[in-house]
Each structure stands twice: as structure tokens, then as C-alpha cells.
Amino acid sequence: MHPEESTGYSYEECRATADWLMAQMDVRPLVGIVCGSGLGGLAEMLKDQVAFNYKDIPNFPQSTVHGHAGRLVFGTLKGRACVCMQGRFHLYEGYPIQRITLPMRIFKLLGVETVILTNAAGGLNQDYRVGDIMIIKDHLNMPGFAGNNPLVGPNDERFGVRFPCMSDAYDRDLQQLAFDVGSELGYSDFLRKGVYCVLGGPSFETIAECRMLHKLGADAVGMSTVHEVLVARHCGMRCFALSLITNQSVMDYESEEKANHEEVLETGKLRAEQLERLVANMVMRIERNNNNDDDINLH
């Protein structure tokens, strides 16, 4: 017996969950969106909403974190069929890593082709300011270095290959699209591009850890996103991710600053509307280019 057979994330159980959702509605989403801490307003932008509480969806985990609503919302954004996770799951909630990434499998089976992920993160790059939006170009997977990877265990070829490539994890055309849309919206002053590092949490990082991560090449640090990207790419979906820099990581032993979750949520509120507008306009542009039977073609 395979270890995943009775845990709720085998192919058959994922298929059953996707089928249950599709039986409830007519929407067939091509874009999946994951809302980070304080960024659930993205889901509220969807028109003609059909929403499900996580607790009502078969095999689905439940979000336990303040700032994560715990709903799967279907609808249209700028005329584009989408599904939005209003709240995600994290290692620090105690779920197995395969379980917190289960929604990516469901997205794939629902027909999603592109996943847009958002998160709140601490800034390690000293040029970053609180409120900046960092487009993720690459990641450092610290839990993965210790063997905690959502692809550990038997590989089901129906999802993807045993050894998926990650050098192209974050779609470069979508990154460029984000900069183009951001420029049109007048957001260039606070749009960045950088490397995101994931840690297990839930404790914030020590000063020594922040210094180490910065030296390793990380521009921002958080507790999510990377695991979902691994599974989404394993399933063959395109990924775009961005971090809202909600606090500057403490790098100086003389500093009196302290990271806290309330600060994360507060910054989310202040910048959320612009972040939502950026994502909405990207979704519209993805649709337009796909309608031209073209990959993201910006020229």
C-alpha cells in the first residue's frame, strides 16, 4: 500500500475532490490565485462568485491562521474564469507538506493552467522598503534541504515526472508581463524582482539567520509559496508569484525593531488595493494573449 493512499492526497482522492467541486458549478477556471496573509481581497474582486468553505470540501485541509479566511472562491476576474484560495496552509500549522500543497493538485484537475501566488514576506534586501512588491524570480527552499519536500514519496506519473526541473519554476514571460502592467499602472517605484527564501516558521527569524539568508542570496523571507510552486510545476502549471514586503527583517543587534503578525496584516491593508489591481490586469492580459493562440506575447 502506498503511504498516500489513505491520507486524502492520492490521485484518486484528489480526483474525487475536483469532481465534487465541478458538480456544484459551471465555472471551469484557467487561472488559480492563492491569497497570502491580509491579501484575501483578491477573491472579493471575482464576479459571479460561487464560494466553498474549506471545511465543506471533501479531503480539504482547513486554515487556522488569522488573516486567512478559509474559502475557495470561483468566479470571473476581468471576464476570465478563476478560482481563488482565500487563505492557504503552512508547515507550521502541523499538516504534512503533501497536504498543504493538495490544492495545487485540485487546481490542475479543475483545468487550471496558470497559478498566481501572493504572500507577505520580510525584506532582507536593504534596498527594499515596507510596502514594496517583489516579483519572485527564484527561491531558496530551506525545508527542502532537510528533505521536507512535497514531492517526497511515491511519484504518480498522472500528476508529473519523478524529477521535475525547477530552473524555470517562475515563468519569465509572466514576470515581464507584471513589470509591463505595473509600469502602465504607475507602480514602477515600488515593484522589485528578487529571490524568496522559505522557512518552516512559525517563529520569525533571528538576526543571525537573516544575515545568513541575505548572504546566501535571498532578498525576502517567508513561510509559504515555495511548496505550492513545487507541486504546481510538477503538475505542469505555469507559476507567477509575488511578495508584499510587510516588514524589514532585523539585521542589526543594536536595533529595537521586532517582527510581528499584526504589522504584516496592516501593511497588507495599505498596499492590497494596488496589488489586487496589478493581478487583475495581469489576468486580463493573460486572457487576451491566450485568445490570440499565443503564449504571453508582449510585443
Backbone bond lengths (Angstrom), bond angles and torsions (degrees), N, CA, C in turn:
res aa  C-N    CA-C-N  psi(-1)  N-CA   C-N-CA  omega(-1)  CA-C   N-CA-C  phi
1 M - - - 1.470 - - 1.524 109.77 -
2 H 1.331 116.41 130.83 1.460 120.13 178.22 1.518 109.46 -71.10
3 P 1.345 118.88 143.46 1.463 120.79 -176.54 1.514 113.80 -62.05
4 E 1.361 117.92 -23.11 1.461 117.25 -176.40 1.530 113.08 -89.86
5 E 1.345 118.07 -2.36 1.463 119.46 -169.45 1.517 113.73 -63.31
6 S 1.327 117.85 -34.11 1.464 119.12 -175.34 1.530 112.27 -111.46
7 T 1.327 117.49 17.27 1.454 120.13 -173.99 1.524 113.50 -101.03
8 G 1.335 117.85 -9.25 1.457 119.71 178.93 1.510 113.44 100.68
9 Y 1.344 118.77 1.65 1.453 118.01 179.43 1.521 113.43 -131.42
10 S 1.337 117.99 24.56 1.460 120.25 168.88 1.532 108.10 -71.77
11 Y 1.327 116.47 165.25 1.463 120.31 179.85 1.524 110.26 -56.81
12 E 1.337 115.80 -43.97 1.471 119.57 -176.85 1.524 111.48 -63.74
13 E 1.322 116.84 -41.10 1.468 119.72 179.93 1.529 111.60 -70.55
14 C 1.329 116.42 -37.27 1.476 119.31 174.91 1.526 110.34 -63.90
15 R 1.317 116.31 -41.54 1.466 121.42 178.68 1.528 109.92 -61.40
16 A 1.331 116.40 -42.51 1.464 120.53 179.86 1.531 110.96 -63.07
17 T 1.328 116.97 -40.05 1.467 120.69 178.13 1.527 110.73 -65.44
18 A 1.336 117.05 -45.36 1.466 120.90 178.65 1.528 110.76 -61.75
19 D 1.316 116.31 -42.47 1.471 120.06 179.92 1.521 110.84 -64.20
20 W 1.332 116.42 -39.06 1.475 120.74 178.33 1.528 110.30 -61.09
21 L 1.337 116.44 -44.29 1.464 120.74 179.79 1.529 111.01 -65.53
22 M 1.332 117.25 -44.50 1.464 120.63 -177.55 1.528 112.08 -66.60
23 A 1.335 115.95 -25.98 1.467 119.37 178.48 1.526 111.80 -72.90
24 Q 1.350 116.81 -17.60 1.467 120.75 -175.57 1.536 112.59 -89.69
25 M 1.352 117.69 -11.15 1.463 118.27 -171.43 1.523 111.05 -160.59
26 D 1.342 114.55 171.34 1.457 120.83 -177.47 1.525 112.97 -99.52
27 V 1.341 117.67 -14.42 1.472 120.97 -175.83 1.527 110.02 -66.94
28 R 1.332 116.53 132.34 1.466 122.00 174.27 1.522 107.40 -120.72
29 P 1.335 117.14 92.14 1.474 120.53 -170.78 1.524 112.84 -71.12
30 L 1.329 115.69 141.35 1.459 122.16 173.48 1.527 111.50 -106.16
31 V 1.340 115.97 -15.96 1.465 121.37 177.88 1.526 108.82 -121.56
32 G 1.336 116.55 130.81 1.461 122.08 174.45 1.517 109.24 -111.95
33 I 1.337 116.76 135.17 1.468 121.56 -177.55 1.530 108.62 -123.29
34 V 1.333 116.21 134.43 1.464 121.54 177.22 1.521 108.54 -113.90
35 C 1.330 115.98 122.32 1.473 121.43 -176.95 1.527 110.58 -92.96
36 G 1.325 116.29 128.21 1.457 121.38 176.52 1.514 112.56 -84.37
37 S 1.329 116.54 -174.19 1.466 122.93 -177.66 1.527 111.44 -54.70
38 G 1.333 116.12 122.85 1.456 121.39 176.86 1.516 114.18 75.62
39 L 1.340 117.95 5.47 1.460 120.89 -175.33 1.533 112.40 -113.67
40 G 1.325 116.66 20.46 1.456 121.44 -178.83 1.513 114.19 -65.69
41 G 1.341 117.00 -11.55 1.457 120.71 179.65 1.518 112.84 -62.74
42 L 1.317 117.68 -19.60 1.456 120.61 175.69 1.522 110.70 -57.22
43 A 1.328 116.10 -40.60 1.467 120.48 179.98 1.519 111.05 -65.56
44 E 1.345 116.73 -33.15 1.470 120.07 -177.95 1.528 112.04 -68.72
45 M 1.339 117.01 -16.38 1.464 120.32 179.45 1.531 112.31 -76.88
46 L 1.332 116.45 -15.63 1.463 119.27 -177.49 1.525 111.04 -68.07
47 K 1.321 115.41 137.88 1.472 121.90 175.95 1.530 109.33 -93.12
48 D 1.346 115.36 156.98 1.486 121.22 178.22 1.524 111.08 52.37
49 Q 1.321 115.78 51.68 1.461 120.83 -172.39 1.521 113.69 -69.94
50 V 1.322 114.97 140.41 1.466 122.97 164.14 1.520 104.79 -126.13
51 A 1.330 117.10 118.28 1.473 120.75 -173.00 1.523 111.02 -119.84
52 F 1.318 115.55 145.26 1.464 122.58 177.29 1.522 108.63 -127.92
53 N 1.327 117.09 130.66 1.457 120.19 171.39 1.523 108.44 -70.26
54 Y 1.322 116.26 139.60 1.460 119.41 -178.81 1.529 111.83 -53.71
55 K 1.322 116.15 -36.27 1.474 119.21 -176.20 1.529 112.63 -66.80
56 D 1.338 116.52 -18.23 1.466 119.99 -179.02 1.525 112.96 -93.76
57 I 1.351 117.45 -7.51 1.463 120.97 -176.88 1.527 109.45 -92.83
58 P 1.326 118.17 125.75 1.474 120.30 -179.26 1.519 111.88 -55.82
59 N 1.329 116.52 135.72 1.481 125.11 176.11 1.521 114.58 70.15
60 F 1.349 118.37 -1.43 1.466 120.14 -174.03 1.519 110.57 -82.82
61 P 1.346 118.09 137.67 1.475 119.58 171.92 1.526 110.65 -71.44
62 Q 1.327 116.46 174.39 1.463 120.49 179.74 1.516 109.91 -123.41
63 S 1.347 115.48 141.00 1.463 120.67 179.41 1.524 109.89 -79.74
64 T 1.335 115.83 137.51 1.470 120.22 -176.90 1.522 112.02 -118.16
65 V 1.329 117.39 10.90 1.464 120.56 -171.40 1.523 111.19 -106.28
66 H 1.355 116.05 134.72 1.459 121.68 174.25 1.520 109.02 -60.49
67 G 1.341 116.60 132.50 1.462 120.71 -176.64 1.517 112.30 99.35
68 H 1.343 117.19 -5.70 1.463 122.48 176.97 1.537 107.88 -120.03
69 A 1.339 116.81 112.26 1.467 120.97 -170.17 1.522 113.54 -70.22
70 G 1.321 118.05 -34.44 1.455 119.76 -179.94 1.515 113.89 84.86
71 R 1.343 116.95 45.53 1.467 120.74 178.22 1.528 109.96 -136.34
72 L 1.316 115.37 145.68 1.456 122.32 171.55 1.522 106.52 -103.71
73 V 1.339 116.14 117.50 1.465 121.15 -172.04 1.528 109.51 -115.69
74 F 1.328 115.69 125.16 1.464 122.13 176.06 1.523 108.83 -105.87
75 G 1.333 116.51 148.74 1.453 120.60 177.93 1.510 110.57 168.87
76 T 1.318 116.14 -161.21 1.462 120.05 179.13 1.525 109.74 -121.05
77 L 1.328 114.90 141.42 1.460 122.58 176.94 1.522 106.63 -123.51
78 K 1.343 115.69 115.53 1.465 120.76 -175.48 1.537 110.52 53.41
79 G 1.339 115.74 37.36 1.455 121.11 177.75 1.515 115.06 82.62
80 R 1.327 116.78 2.65 1.461 122.25 -175.56 1.526 110.01 -105.07
81 A 1.332 117.66 127.69 1.469 121.28 -178.77 1.526 110.30 -67.33
82 C 1.335 116.48 124.12 1.468 122.22 -175.56 1.525 110.82 -134.55
83 V 1.322 114.83 158.25 1.457 121.55 165.99 1.524 106.52 -126.41
84 C 1.326 115.80 138.06 1.466 120.49 -173.57 1.526 110.24 -127.98
85 M 1.321 116.40 126.58 1.464 120.96 171.81 1.515 108.59 -86.06
86 Q 1.326 115.49 111.85 1.466 120.99 178.36 1.528 106.81 -93.20
87 G 1.328 114.02 80.95 1.465 120.27 -172.02 1.514 110.31 112.19
88 R 1.332 116.08 136.19 1.462 121.25 -178.37 1.523 109.27 -124.85
89 F 1.326 115.19 -175.20 1.462 121.89 -178.20 1.525 109.43 -118.23
90 H 1.335 115.45 151.13 1.460 121.16 -173.74 1.524 110.04 -132.64
91 L 1.327 115.32 155.36 1.461 120.43 175.93 1.522 111.73 -55.41
92 Y 1.342 116.11 -39.34 1.468 119.23 -173.27 1.530 113.38 -70.35
93 E 1.334 117.14 -10.04 1.464 119.16 175.58 1.525 111.77 -79.03
94 G 1.329 116.34 -8.09 1.464 120.24 174.98 1.518 114.85 97.47
95 Y 1.320 117.34 0.85 1.462 119.90 177.96 1.529 110.73 -77.34
96 P 1.339 117.30 148.44 1.475 118.87 169.72 1.528 109.16 -60.45
97 I 1.320 116.45 148.77 1.459 120.36 -175.06 1.536 112.02 -62.76
98 Q 1.340 116.93 -29.31 1.464 119.21 176.71 1.527 111.63 -67.46
99 R 1.324 115.76 -27.47 1.467 119.46 -177.54 1.533 111.63 -80.19
100 I 1.327 117.02 -37.27 1.469 118.56 -178.67 1.529 111.45 -70.49
101 T 1.330 116.51 -18.75 1.466 120.06 179.30 1.527 112.22 -100.00
102 L 1.319 117.72 0.83 1.466 122.00 -179.23 1.535 112.98 -53.28
103 P 1.352 119.73 -38.76 1.470 117.94 -179.62 1.530 113.76 -57.68
104 M 1.335 118.44 -28.69 1.465 119.69 177.84 1.528 110.56 -65.60
105 R 1.322 117.02 -38.15 1.463 120.99 175.84 1.535 110.11 -63.21
106 I 1.328 115.17 -42.40 1.471 119.60 179.42 1.534 109.56 -63.53
107 F 1.344 116.68 -44.31 1.472 120.69 177.06 1.525 110.13 -51.82
108 K 1.327 116.45 -49.47 1.463 120.90 -177.81 1.526 110.72 -58.50
109 L 1.316 116.76 -45.16 1.463 120.91 -176.87 1.528 111.92 -72.75
110 L 1.334 117.15 -18.38 1.467 120.95 175.04 1.530 111.37 -81.83
111 G 1.335 116.70 -12.39 1.458 120.29 -179.93 1.523 115.02 105.87
112 V 1.342 117.17 6.57 1.473 120.82 179.80 1.531 109.89 -64.40
113 E 1.331 115.83 136.81 1.468 121.94 179.37 1.527 112.34 -110.13
114 T 1.346 117.02 -30.54 1.468 122.07 -177.29 1.525 108.91 -128.54
115 V 1.331 116.22 131.74 1.466 121.54 178.20 1.529 108.83 -113.23
116 I 1.333 115.63 129.50 1.465 122.37 175.70 1.530 107.45 -113.23
117 L 1.326 116.28 120.35 1.464 120.73 -176.40 1.520 110.06 -116.05
118 T 1.324 116.56 138.38 1.461 121.27 176.83 1.529 109.09 -123.23
119 N 1.317 116.18 151.75 1.457 120.13 175.86 1.523 110.17 -151.77
120 A 1.309 114.90 164.13 1.470 122.08 169.45 1.518 107.26 -99.16
121 A 1.331 116.99 135.94 1.464 119.81 -174.76 1.519 111.05 -142.35
122 G 1.324 114.94 158.74 1.463 121.30 174.51 1.512 109.55 -90.55
123 G 1.324 116.97 137.18 1.460 121.72 -179.79 1.514 112.19 -81.65
124 L 1.324 117.24 123.26 1.462 122.58 174.33 1.528 110.62 -98.38
125 N 1.323 116.24 -34.22 1.460 121.73 177.12 1.531 109.09 -66.05
126 Q 1.305 116.28 122.99 1.466 120.50 -173.61 1.535 112.79 -70.83
127 D 1.331 116.97 -11.79 1.463 120.48 176.01 1.529 111.96 -84.43
128 Y 1.336 116.76 -11.97 1.465 120.03 -178.80 1.522 110.46 -79.92
129 R 1.336 114.60 149.71 1.465 120.73 175.38 1.524 108.85 -119.52
130 V 1.327 115.93 154.65 1.463 120.25 174.31 1.532 108.25 -58.95
131 G 1.327 116.52 131.24 1.458 121.35 -177.52 1.518 113.25 100.14
132 D 1.340 117.47 -10.05 1.466 119.39 174.95 1.529 109.87 -67.98
133 I 1.322 115.92 152.05 1.463 122.12 174.15 1.523 107.35 -111.41
134 M 1.332 116.08 118.48 1.460 121.22 -179.11 1.515 110.66 -102.37
135 I 1.329 116.18 118.28 1.456 121.57 172.98 1.526 106.95 -77.36
136 I 1.320 116.55 125.21 1.464 120.56 -175.01 1.529 109.86 -81.10
137 K 1.341 115.70 123.50 1.466 120.34 178.03 1.525 111.95 -101.51
138 D 1.354 116.38 -18.81 1.461 120.37 -177.71 1.524 107.90 -168.35
139 H 1.326 116.40 170.88 1.464 117.87 179.76 1.527 112.54 -140.41
140 L 1.336 114.29 161.31 1.463 123.52 168.40 1.525 106.53 -113.99
141 N 1.320 116.78 121.62 1.464 121.89 -175.28 1.527 109.71 -104.04
142 M 1.337 116.35 84.95 1.467 120.18 -176.99 1.540 113.42 -62.36
143 P 1.342 119.85 -46.07 1.466 117.99 176.68 1.536 112.03 -59.18
144 G 1.342 115.77 -33.19 1.460 119.91 178.99 1.517 112.50 -64.02
145 F 1.348 116.78 -32.65 1.463 119.85 177.70 1.535 110.44 -61.41
146 A 1.332 115.91 -27.98 1.471 120.95 -179.38 1.533 111.64 -95.33
147 G 1.329 116.27 9.38 1.468 119.62 177.04 1.508 115.01 89.75
148 N 1.350 117.03 5.00 1.469 119.57 179.92 1.528 108.47 -93.96
149 N 1.332 115.47 84.31 1.460 123.35 -175.75 1.527 107.83 -125.29
150 P 1.344 118.48 137.07 1.466 119.71 -176.69 1.526 113.90 -66.38
151 L 1.339 117.19 -11.84 1.464 119.87 -179.52 1.526 112.25 -95.38
152 V 1.341 117.22 3.44 1.466 121.18 176.15 1.527 108.91 -66.91
153 G 1.329 115.97 143.12 1.463 120.34 -179.78 1.515 110.38 108.72
154 P 1.325 117.07 -176.01 1.466 120.10 -179.80 1.525 110.68 -58.50
155 N 1.323 117.10 138.19 1.468 120.89 178.49 1.521 109.71 -95.94
156 D 1.339 116.05 129.72 1.468 121.24 175.58 1.522 107.81 -98.82
157 E 1.326 116.25 111.68 1.467 121.64 -176.31 1.523 112.50 -61.08
158 R 1.334 117.30 -19.07 1.470 119.84 178.06 1.525 110.95 -67.17
159 F 1.326 117.08 -23.97 1.463 120.97 174.34 1.524 111.38 -88.55
160 G 1.332 116.98 -48.86 1.459 119.82 -176.52 1.513 112.38 -179.69
161 V 1.339 115.82 -178.16 1.463 121.28 -175.20 1.534 110.99 -78.59
162 R 1.311 115.92 161.24 1.462 121.81 -178.01 1.529 112.26 -61.62
163 F 1.348 116.73 -41.87 1.461 121.32 -174.81 1.530 110.38 -120.99
164 P 1.331 117.74 80.53 1.470 119.05 -176.97 1.531 112.37 -73.55
165 C 1.332 115.70 143.30 1.461 122.20 176.93 1.528 109.82 -72.64
166 M 1.342 116.99 141.30 1.465 120.47 178.37 1.531 112.98 -123.29
167 S 1.336 117.43 4.55 1.466 118.39 178.61 1.531 111.44 -69.98
168 D 1.338 115.83 -17.36 1.471 120.60 177.31 1.523 111.18 -117.14
169 A 1.339 116.28 31.58 1.471 120.36 -174.16 1.525 112.31 -58.63
170 Y 1.335 117.41 -39.01 1.461 121.64 -177.04 1.528 108.77 -106.93
171 D 1.309 115.76 113.99 1.456 122.48 -170.89 1.534 111.65 -59.13
172 R 1.317 117.06 120.99 1.465 121.04 -173.94 1.520 112.04 -70.62
173 D 1.326 117.11 -33.35 1.466 119.95 177.86 1.528 110.75 -66.09
174 L 1.323 116.12 -38.07 1.467 119.40 178.25 1.530 110.96 -69.58
175 Q 1.332 116.88 -34.68 1.468 119.62 175.03 1.529 110.22 -60.70
176 Q 1.320 115.90 -45.08 1.460 119.76 179.88 1.525 111.08 -65.51
177 L 1.323 115.33 -39.10 1.464 119.80 177.46 1.532 110.38 -59.48
178 A 1.331 116.84 -41.57 1.471 121.00 179.69 1.522 110.90 -61.34
179 F 1.335 117.15 -42.09 1.461 119.92 178.49 1.526 111.22 -66.81
180 D 1.333 116.78 -38.94 1.465 120.46 179.37 1.530 110.76 -64.63
181 V 1.338 115.66 -46.44 1.468 120.53 179.28 1.524 109.77 -65.51
182 G 1.349 116.75 -43.02 1.465 120.80 179.24 1.516 111.93 -60.54
183 S 1.318 116.82 -39.36 1.461 120.95 178.15 1.526 111.01 -63.98
184 E 1.337 116.40 -42.93 1.461 120.97 178.77 1.532 111.40 -62.80
185 L 1.323 116.36 -34.03 1.468 120.77 -178.41 1.529 112.45 -85.34
186 G 1.332 117.32 -5.27 1.459 120.77 -179.61 1.513 113.76 81.53
187 Y 1.336 117.00 28.18 1.460 121.55 -175.81 1.534 113.22 -101.06
188 S 1.307 118.06 5.26 1.471 120.31 -171.51 1.523 113.23 -57.39
189 D 1.340 117.40 -30.02 1.467 120.93 -176.85 1.521 112.96 -64.69
190 F 1.337 116.99 -26.73 1.472 117.52 -177.41 1.537 112.70 -121.89
191 L 1.339 117.54 15.88 1.467 121.38 174.08 1.526 109.53 -95.12
192 R 1.321 115.96 129.23 1.467 122.08 179.51 1.525 108.92 -126.03
193 K 1.327 115.41 170.81 1.461 120.98 171.57 1.511 107.63 -135.12
194 G 1.341 117.97 132.60 1.451 118.41 -177.07 1.513 114.09 -165.88
195 V 1.326 114.21 -173.43 1.464 123.30 -177.32 1.526 108.86 -101.27
196 Y 1.330 115.56 130.54 1.464 122.69 -179.33 1.528 108.64 -102.94
197 C 1.314 116.73 133.80 1.470 122.16 175.76 1.516 109.62 -110.53
198 V 1.326 116.55 130.44 1.469 120.07 177.15 1.528 109.90 -102.89
199 L 1.335 114.74 136.89 1.462 123.04 171.91 1.529 108.15 -121.88
200 G 1.313 116.11 169.55 1.462 119.44 -176.05 1.519 114.80 -76.39
201 G 1.352 117.56 -31.69 1.457 120.22 -175.79 1.525 110.91 68.03
202 P 1.354 119.14 -170.72 1.463 126.79 1.49 1.534 114.75 -85.52
203 S 1.334 118.17 -6.14 1.465 118.66 178.01 1.519 109.46 -70.85
204 F 1.333 115.50 143.47 1.463 119.45 173.56 1.532 108.98 -71.08
205 E 1.307 115.97 168.13 1.464 121.71 -170.85 1.535 111.54 -78.60
206 T 1.323 115.09 150.73 1.461 119.67 172.46 1.531 108.93 -77.13
207 I 1.317 115.92 167.73 1.467 120.61 178.24 1.529 109.93 -62.74
208 A 1.329 116.98 -42.67 1.471 120.45 179.79 1.529 110.68 -63.02
209 E 1.330 117.11 -39.70 1.470 120.25 178.76 1.524 111.20 -64.85
210 C 1.329 116.75 -42.59 1.464 120.28 178.31 1.518 111.14 -61.17
211 R 1.321 116.36 -42.98 1.464 120.20 179.63 1.532 110.86 -63.43
212 M 1.329 115.80 -41.91 1.467 120.56 179.76 1.534 110.54 -63.48
213 L 1.330 116.72 -47.77 1.463 120.86 -177.50 1.525 110.95 -62.39
214 H 1.332 116.14 -38.76 1.456 120.20 178.67 1.529 110.32 -63.71
215 K 1.323 116.36 -41.90 1.467 120.23 178.95 1.527 111.90 -66.50
216 L 1.322 116.50 -27.94 1.465 120.87 178.55 1.526 112.34 -77.46
217 G 1.338 116.65 -9.01 1.463 119.38 176.51 1.514 115.23 109.50
218 A 1.338 117.75 8.60 1.466 120.27 179.68 1.528 110.40 -84.02
219 D 1.332 115.86 135.82 1.468 121.74 176.44 1.520 112.60 -96.85
220 A 1.348 116.07 -23.69 1.463 121.08 179.66 1.516 108.76 -149.78
221 V 1.332 116.18 155.62 1.463 120.86 -176.83 1.523 110.11 -133.72
222 G 1.333 115.89 141.10 1.460 121.11 179.84 1.516 111.32 -157.06
223 M 1.339 115.51 -166.49 1.469 120.89 -171.26 1.532 112.50 -127.11
224 S 1.331 117.59 24.78 1.468 118.86 -175.28 1.528 110.85 -153.42
225 T 1.327 115.18 -165.01 1.479 125.57 167.03 1.528 114.84 74.34
226 V 1.329 117.76 -52.25 1.465 120.73 -173.50 1.528 111.07 -61.09
227 H 1.331 117.79 -44.27 1.466 120.87 -179.14 1.528 110.45 -60.61
228 E 1.350 115.41 -40.68 1.464 119.90 179.86 1.531 110.89 -66.91
229 V 1.333 116.58 -39.36 1.461 120.70 178.75 1.527 110.70 -63.39
230 L 1.322 117.59 -41.53 1.462 121.17 178.52 1.525 110.98 -56.35
231 V 1.332 116.02 -45.61 1.465 120.00 -177.80 1.525 111.23 -74.11
232 A 1.331 116.76 -39.38 1.470 119.85 178.81 1.524 110.72 -62.04
233 R 1.328 116.93 -42.59 1.471 120.27 178.66 1.528 110.32 -68.86
234 H 1.324 116.94 -37.85 1.464 120.81 176.20 1.524 110.47 -57.53
235 C 1.329 115.69 -34.75 1.467 121.34 179.66 1.532 112.79 -85.23
236 G 1.323 117.58 -2.02 1.452 120.44 176.44 1.517 115.36 86.82
237 M 1.350 117.89 13.12 1.459 120.38 177.49 1.532 110.21 -87.26
238 R 1.329 116.21 148.54 1.473 121.20 175.68 1.522 108.32 -78.69
239 C 1.328 116.80 143.79 1.463 120.73 -176.79 1.523 111.90 -123.86
240 F 1.325 114.36 137.46 1.461 122.67 169.82 1.517 106.14 -132.73
241 A 1.332 117.32 134.56 1.464 119.51 -178.39 1.521 110.13 -140.24
242 L 1.327 115.03 147.26 1.460 119.52 175.82 1.518 110.53 -141.38
243 S 1.318 114.08 149.71 1.467 122.53 179.37 1.518 109.30 -112.24
244 L 1.319 116.70 133.25 1.459 121.52 168.26 1.530 106.28 -90.39
245 I 1.320 117.02 118.63 1.469 120.78 -178.96 1.536 107.73 -77.19
246 T 1.322 114.92 104.74 1.469 120.08 -172.45 1.522 112.81 -98.95
247 N 1.334 116.99 -12.02 1.471 119.91 176.53 1.521 108.12 -160.52
248 Q 1.312 116.37 153.78 1.459 121.20 173.10 1.524 108.13 -87.79
249 S 1.319 117.32 123.16 1.462 120.13 176.92 1.527 109.63 -61.63
250 V 1.321 115.73 140.48 1.474 120.93 -176.73 1.527 108.86 -78.21
251 M 1.325 115.86 120.41 1.470 121.50 -176.55 1.533 111.95 -117.05
252 D 1.325 117.25 -1.48 1.464 121.19 -171.74 1.524 109.52 -124.46
253 Y 1.325 116.64 127.21 1.466 120.68 -178.17 1.528 112.52 -67.93
254 E 1.319 117.51 -16.46 1.460 120.64 178.14 1.531 112.05 -85.66
255 S 1.331 115.91 -10.09 1.470 120.21 -174.88 1.528 111.62 -71.97
256 E 1.336 115.34 145.11 1.466 121.36 175.17 1.527 111.33 -98.25
257 E 1.348 117.55 -1.42 1.470 122.07 -177.86 1.526 111.04 -68.00
258 K 1.355 115.20 146.82 1.466 120.28 175.99 1.530 108.69 -138.39
259 A 1.343 116.74 133.70 1.469 120.71 177.74 1.521 109.69 -73.12
260 N 1.345 116.70 141.79 1.472 119.94 175.46 1.521 109.96 -151.64
261 H 1.337 116.25 153.48 1.471 122.11 -173.22 1.526 111.75 -68.56
262 E 1.329 117.80 -31.06 1.473 120.81 179.80 1.525 110.65 -63.39
263 E 1.336 116.15 -39.23 1.464 121.08 177.69 1.532 110.15 -62.21
264 V 1.330 115.51 -39.24 1.465 121.07 178.01 1.520 110.34 -59.42
265 L 1.341 116.66 -48.10 1.463 120.52 -177.78 1.520 111.29 -67.50
266 E 1.323 117.45 -36.70 1.466 121.54 -178.67 1.529 110.97 -65.73
267 T 1.331 116.39 -45.06 1.463 119.48 177.98 1.521 110.19 -64.02
268 G 1.338 116.09 -36.33 1.455 120.33 176.91 1.512 111.61 -56.70
269 K 1.323 116.34 -43.15 1.474 120.57 179.71 1.526 111.23 -62.92
270 L 1.321 116.28 -42.47 1.462 120.59 -174.52 1.533 112.39 -66.79
271 R 1.324 116.98 -37.95 1.462 120.19 -174.57 1.528 112.65 -103.54
272 A 1.340 116.65 -7.82 1.466 120.72 -170.83 1.525 113.10 -56.70
273 E 1.324 116.56 -42.00 1.463 118.92 -175.49 1.527 111.05 -61.26
274 Q 1.323 116.91 -41.20 1.468 119.88 179.71 1.523 111.25 -70.18
275 L 1.319 116.59 -38.92 1.455 120.05 177.88 1.530 110.08 -62.88
276 E 1.337 115.99 -42.01 1.463 120.69 178.86 1.529 110.57 -62.30
277 R 1.325 116.60 -41.43 1.463 120.03 -179.33 1.535 110.46 -65.66
278 L 1.334 115.99 -39.10 1.465 120.32 177.68 1.531 110.59 -60.25
279 V 1.336 116.45 -49.46 1.468 120.49 -178.25 1.523 110.84 -64.80
280 A 1.339 116.94 -42.83 1.469 120.23 -178.61 1.521 111.00 -60.71
281 N 1.327 117.07 -42.54 1.463 120.17 -179.60 1.520 111.66 -71.38
282 M 1.328 116.82 -31.40 1.464 119.27 173.64 1.518 111.01 -64.35
283 V 1.337 116.27 -45.11 1.469 120.76 -179.80 1.527 110.25 -58.78
284 M 1.324 116.33 -42.85 1.461 120.55 179.23 1.529 110.33 -61.78
285 R 1.329 117.23 -40.30 1.458 121.72 -177.05 1.529 110.95 -72.41
286 I 1.326 116.38 -36.95 1.468 119.24 176.19 1.521 109.03 -59.18
287 E 1.327 115.57 -43.86 1.465 120.27 -179.53 1.525 110.38 -60.92
288 R 1.328 116.06 -45.40 1.456 119.62 -175.00 1.532 110.39 -63.46
289 N 1.313 116.08 -43.30 1.458 118.86 -179.27 1.521 111.87 -69.14
290 N 1.353 116.61 -37.80 1.456 119.01 177.98 1.522 111.20 -67.48
291 N 1.339 116.25 -32.50 1.456 119.25 177.73 1.521 111.25 -64.80
292 N 1.339 115.99 -23.61 1.460 120.47 177.26 1.523 111.39 -86.09
293 D 1.358 115.47 13.81 1.464 120.90 -178.80 1.526 111.22 53.83
294 D 1.321 114.09 39.62 1.454 119.83 -176.20 1.516 107.68 -131.96
295 D 1.324 117.90 148.85 1.450 119.13 169.26 1.519 107.52 -68.55
296 I 1.328 117.60 174.75 1.452 119.85 -176.73 1.527 108.44 -53.33
297 N 1.314 115.23 101.26 1.459 121.05 -174.97 1.515 108.12 -114.35
298 L 1.306 115.44 111.43 1.465 119.05 -169.90 1.522 112.52 -96.24
299 H 1.305 117.77 -2.70 1.462 118.94 -172.90 1.518 110.95 -115.63
